[in-house]
Structure formats: structure tokens, C-alpha cells
Amino acid sequence: MAAVKAYLLTEGGDQIKCLFNPAELTISKSNSWQGGEAKGKNAPELRFQAGQSATMSMSLMFDTTREGTPVTEHTDKLLKLMKVNPALAGADPSRNKARPPWVEFHWGDTKSFKCIVERVQIRFTYFASSGKPLRCKADLTMKQWKDEDQLPLQNPTSSTPTLHTVHQLRPGETLDRVAAAHYGDATRWRQIAEANGILDPLMLPKGKQLAIPEQGTRRRDGGYA
């Protein structure tokens, strides 16, 4: 099965495609708690104050040596995410009110929360004899745009924070066979159907990529959690 390429989806609907998928994603989330003095105790009781914005960071590689085109064709799109766009919602030129766009990171069935690009660092590592940059590494740090009750990284089909296995249907393949292959239990085909919004298991599009939910624990009634 061909690898699924990751991309950044901008607020305006444009896609910034990753030439190479990131090797790692780092997600950080913290809360603010405070405690007063606790005379005669080892520690005070903490009181919750507020949640802090989640952050996500990654490193992306861009290489255009094969095409011979400047790699800045890709990096300029990243830098543009740091620029104010007066055409976005909430902008008011008369009050000098505007902001850069939010973005979402997508990789197959997985997407991130909406976030703004807080920091971009680009390091060019290879040049043509003419000085044209052909290869670089871009480090991105992104911060959660607002509270949307969404976990930092989730599967949009199932709304769970776990990454799912991706299965590409072969000609003549059925959901019960897919369930048997991944779970060892053909009767769990319904779990795959629900995760992918399939209403008729007999009408499967050829070559469709299916998200296979991680195996849950078996309940006493024989179902799965």
C-alpha cells in the first residue's frame, strides 16, 4: 500500500503538502494549579486555575534536488503562515485588527486541533552551484488556537485520540474478512463499519482505505469496550 502523505490545511482551504512525512510529532499540554500556604502540612491542596494551550512541534524535510526547482517554493508557504491576513474572519482594517491564519495537521485519518504557527525555523542544507537552495529542514512549533473540546490528536471518524491501522480494500474483500485478518474475529466487522461510516457492508468502494480501530478489551457480555 502506498504511503499516505501528510499535509497542513490552512484556514483558507489550501494544502501545504509534506514531501516527506515527519518521523516524530511532539504534543504538549499543561494545566495551571495553585495552592496557598498549608501551615502544619507537608503540602497545600491545589486548586485548578485554567488549562493552557496545547502545543505541537515537528520537523519536516524538503528536497527538490531531483526537480532542480528552488526548495523555497515550499518553505515560502510555511513562512506565509506567520503573516497577517486581513481577509480572514474578524479582521477590521479600520482598527488595524488582523491575524495570521490557523492551520490543521492532517495525516491520513488523523488530524490535529486547529492551531496557529508560533515559530518556524528553516535550515538550508544543500545548494546548487548557482546558489539555489535545494534541500532544507523546517522546524515548526504550533499552538492551540482556541478551546474546541478536541483532543490534541484524533481520528476524525471515531473521535478517539488513538491512531488507527489503515487497511486498503482488495478486489472481492469483505468486512468480515478484514475483521478476521486484524482481530481474528470475523464477527467484529460492525466495529470497522461504524468507524468508517459504512451503512451497507455489501457496497464497498474499490480500493477504499479503512481505519481499523485498535482492539478493545472484551466485556462480560461478549462485546468490546
HUDA-V898000 format. One record per residue. N is the residue number from 0. RES is the residue in one small letter. OMEGA is omega as a letter, one per 40 degrees, with the letter a starting at -180 (999 if undefined). Layout:
n = <N;N>
res = <RES;RES>
omega = <OMEGA;OMEGA>
This chain:
n = <0;1;2;3;4;5;6;7;8;9;10;11;12;13;14;15;16;17;18;19;20;21;22;23;24;25;26;27;28;29;30;31;32;33;34;35;36;37;38;39;40;41;42;43;44;45;46;47;48;49;50;51;52;53;54;55;56;57;58;59;60;61;62;63;64;65;66;67;68;69;70;71;72;73;74;75;76;77;78;79;80;81;82;83;84;85;86;87;88;89;90;91;92;93;94;95;96;97;98;99;100;101;102;103;104;105;106;107;108;109;110;111;112;113;114;115;116;117;118;119;120;121;122;123;124;125;126;127;128;129;130;131;132;133;134;135;136;137;138;139;140;141;142;143;144;145;146;147;148;149;150;151;152;153;154;155;156;157;158;159;160;161;162;163;164;165;166;167;168;169;170;171;172;173;174;175;176;177;178;179;180;181;182;183;184;185;186;187;188;189;190;191;192;193;194;195;196;197;198;199;200;201;202;203;204;205;206;207;208;209;210;211;212;213;214;215;216;217;218;219;220;221;222;223;224>
res = <m;a;a;v;k;a;y;l;l;t;e;g;g;d;q;i;k;c;l;f;n;p;a;e;l;t;i;s;k;s;n;s;w;q;g;g;e;a;k;g;k;n;a;p;e;l;r;f;q;a;g;q;s;a;t;m;s;m;s;l;m;f;d;t;t;r;e;g;t;p;v;t;e;h;t;d;k;l;l;k;l;m;k;v;n;p;a;l;a;g;a;d;p;s;r;n;k;a;r;p;p;w;v;e;f;h;w;g;d;t;k;s;f;k;c;i;v;e;r;v;q;i;r;f;t;y;f;a;s;s;g;k;p;l;r;c;k;a;d;l;t;m;k;q;w;k;d;e;d;q;l;p;l;q;n;p;t;s;s;t;p;t;l;h;t;v;h;q;l;r;p;g;e;t;l;d;r;v;a;a;a;h;y;g;d;a;t;r;w;r;q;i;a;e;a;n;g;i;l;d;p;l;m;l;p;k;g;k;q;l;a;i;p;e;q;g;t;r;r;r;d;g;g;y;a>
omega = <a;i;i;a;i;i;i;i;a;i;i;i;i;i;i;a;i;i;i;i;i;i;a;i;i;i;a;i;a;i;i;i;i;i;i;i;i;a;i;i;i;a;i;i;a;i;a;i;a;i;i;i;i;i;i;i;a;i;a;i;i;a;a;a;a;a;a;i;i;a;i;i;i;a;i;i;i;i;i;i;i;a;i;i;a;a;a;a;i;a;i;a;a;i;a;a;i;a;i;a;i;i;i;i;i;i;a;a;a;i;a;i;i;a;i;i;a;a;i;i;a;i;i;a;a;a;i;a;i;a;a;i;a;a;i;i;a;i;a;i;a;a;a;a;i;a;i;a;i;i;a;a;a;i;a;a;a;a;i;a;a;i;a;i;i;i;i;a;i;a;i;a;a;a;a;i;i;i;i;a;a;a;a;a;a;a;a;i;a;i;i;i;a;a;a;i;a;a;a;a;i;a;a;i;i;i;a;i;a;i;i;a;i;a;i;i;a;i;i;a;i;i;a;i;999>
